[in-house]
Amino acid sequence: MACWFSLSLLWPFVVNAADPSRLDQGINWHACSVDVPQHSDVVPQRPVPQQPIQLTADQISHDQNSAQTELSGAVKLWRLDGYAEADRLTYFEARRAAELFGNLFVQQPGLRFSADQGFLELDNQRGWLDQVEFRLTAANARGAASRVELLNKQQSTYQGVTYTTCPPGKNDWSLAAADLEIDMQEGWGSATHARLRLGRVPILYLPYFTFPVDDRRKTGFLIPSAGSSNRRGTELSTPYYFNLAPNYDATLTPRWMSKRGLMMGAEFRYLGSRQRAEISGEYLPNDQLESPDHGEERRALRFYHVSRPIKGMTTRIETDAVSDSDYLDDFGTGLAITSTRNLERVGEIRYRLGNWQLLGRVQSFQTIDETLSESSRPYRRLPQLHTSYRSYDNPFGINLGFRGEYTHFKHDTLSNGERLILRPSISLPMRRSWGHLTPNLSLNYAAYDLQLDDSAEESKPDYFVPAFSLDSGLVFERETSWFGHNAYQTLEPRLYYLYAEHDDQSDIPDFDTADLDLKFSNLFKQNRFTGSDRFGDANQLAFGLTTRWFQADNGLERLRASIGQIYYAEDREVQLSGSTEEDPSSAVVAELAARFGSAWQTSLSLRRNPHLEEDNIDKGRFTLRYRTAAHQLFNVDYNFKRNSIEDLDVSVYWPFGQQLSVFGKWKHSYLYDRNMNRIVGFEYGGRCCWKLRTFYQRYVANEDKDEDEESRFMLQLELRGLGSLGQQADRELEQSIYGYQPER
C-alpha cells in the first residue's frame, strides 16, 4: 500500500535506525583521506530514482485538514542534494518542510551530521539541528555543536562548537569557538572568539580566525610563527594572506625580533597559463642591534619570472639583492642560505627549433662573502649568446654537432673583453650489444678582443685546436649469483684515445674556466678544462674497467665498480696557471656503488696520485645510506680533498612506533678542527592529527671564517588542517638530513 502527495511517500520500508558510526563510514582517518564509494551504504539508493524528494517509514498517519503527515520507525528522507534519517518525522506539505526527532543522521555535500532534533526545508536546503556531532568529509575534520544552522547546501553556521582533524576518540587538539561558519563553496571556515586547545589546556586565543576545509585559499591571517636565535633574539611573525584572484595572491608578513626591531616582509605570486612570477622583499628601517636610536637600514629583494610565450621558447628573469654582506647571516633561516657567497641576477631567453638550441643571457652577481678577494669574484656576462646543434639522422649513422658562443665579459678589477667560440664536430657511433667504437673529430676555435693597453696583437689573441678521439669498449657477461639470488655479471673494458694539437694560450685570460675535476667519467672527455678559455693539448690513452652485478629477475643493479687512469705520451703545456705538466700518467680513480637488500646503499670514490711524494690519496668520498619504508634514516658521509675539504657528516632520523621520532646530525671539519653543524631533536605525534617538532642547533655558516658558532632553538607544532605554529623546522631538516621528507 502506498500513498502519494507532492512527493513520493512509501511504507513499509524497514531498516535500522541511524547508527552514529555511520558518520565515519568511508573516512580513512589513519590515512588522512576520504574514500566514499559512489554507491556507499551511507546513502541508500532511492526507491524511485525519478522522484527528487521521497520519504519511507515503518508507520504513517496523515491529517488532510492540517496537511501534515506523521512518520515513525526508521524514517528516511531523500531530498535534492541530501539525505536524512530519524526515529520520527513530521512533514508539513504546504511548507514542504520536515521536523525530525531522535537519532538524526543528515548528509549533504561535504557534510554529515548526527543530532537529537532538527528542521529541514526540502526545496531550499535550509534548516537547523540541535545537539549536533558533525563530519567534514572533504577535510577529514569533525566536531560538535549545540546548534547548527543550515543556510543552504554549501553554507552552515555553528554555535558553541569544537572542531578538530584528529581521528574519533583522540582530542589531542581542538578549536573551541563561540561561533563557526563553514562555506563549502569557498572552501573555508571562520571562527570567532576561538581558543586553541592542546588536550584540555588552552594555549592561544584568537578573536577571529579562518582556516581551510579543503585545499583552496582565502584572505586572512595565517598561523603565527615564533622562534629564537642568538642573532635575532625572540621573534614573532604574523602573516596576512590576500587571495586576490585565482591566479595571483600576496602575503604581508610583519616580523618582530627582540634584538633588532620590526621588519616588514611581502610576497606577490602570479601564475598564468604560460608564465609564473614571484616577487618578495624584506625591509628593516632601523636595526636596533647596531644602535637603538640610529640603527642601520636593512633590506632584501627577490624577483623571479619564467614564461613560455611561444612553442619552444622559455624566458627566465631571476634576481636577488641584499643591502649588505651580513644580511643573510643575520636574517637567513637556514644553513644553506647563510653560507651563500654570491647572489645571481640573470635574464635569459632559450629557444629550441628542431636540432638547434639558442640562448641569450645577461648575468651578474652580488658577492656577499667579504673574504673573497676582488680577483676571485665572478665575471659578469653582458651579454652571452649561445647556439648549439645536434643531428643524429644522417647518412651512414654520422652525428653532426656544432657549438657557437659570443660573450662580453665585464669585471671591476680584472681584464674585460669579448670572446667568440666556434666548435663544429662530427662522429660515427658504432654500437652493438657486445661493445662500441666511436671516432670523433672536433675543431675548436676561440677569438678574443681584450680591453688592454698592450699591442693590438696581444689584445686580440685566439686559438685553434683540432681534436680527435677514438672511444672503444667491450661488454662481457656471465651468469652468477648475488647472495643467493640469480644474477648477471659484466666486465666492461674501455679504451679512449685523444689527440689535440698544442696552441699557445698563455696570453688568454681566465673568464670562466677551471681544471676539470678528475673522476672516472671525466677520463673520457676531449677537454681537461671546464669553460672555454682553454683547450688542452693532448696525446693520451685512457683506460677504464667496469664490472656490474645485475639481479636476474628484475634487472636491478646491485654493484658497480670502476677503475681507470690516463697515460700521457707528451707533456701538457696548456695550463691555467703554473708550469707544464710532465707526469707520465694521471691519478688512478676508482669508484664503487653497491645496494644491499632494499635498505642499504653505499658508495666509495678514491683518487690516488702516484706522483705525490706522500699521502698520495688526494681525494675521496665515502657514503653509507640506510632507508626503510618505515622512514628510518641513517647516513654517513666522509668527504676529503687535499688542502681543501675533510668533513665527516653523520645524520639519523629514527621513528619509534607511530608517535615518536628522534633525529640528529653531526658535521665536523677535520681540516679546520671544528664542528660545523650539530642538531638534536625529536618529533612527537601523528600526521593525521598533530605533530610537535623541536630541535636545538649549533652551526657555523662558513667553515673558513674565524667566527663563533650560532645557536638556534626551533619549535614547530603542526595541526593538520590549520597549519603550523612556530618556525619551519622541517625546512631545516630537509637541508640537513639526507632523505628526510616531512609528511604532507
Order of alpha helices (4+ residues) and beta strands (2+ residues): beta-beta-beta-beta-beta-beta-beta-beta-beta-beta-beta-beta-beta-beta-beta-beta-beta-beta-beta-beta-beta-beta-beta-beta-alpha-alpha-beta-beta-beta-beta-beta-beta-beta-alpha-beta-beta-beta-beta-beta-beta-beta-beta-beta-beta-beta-beta-beta-beta-beta-beta-beta-alpha
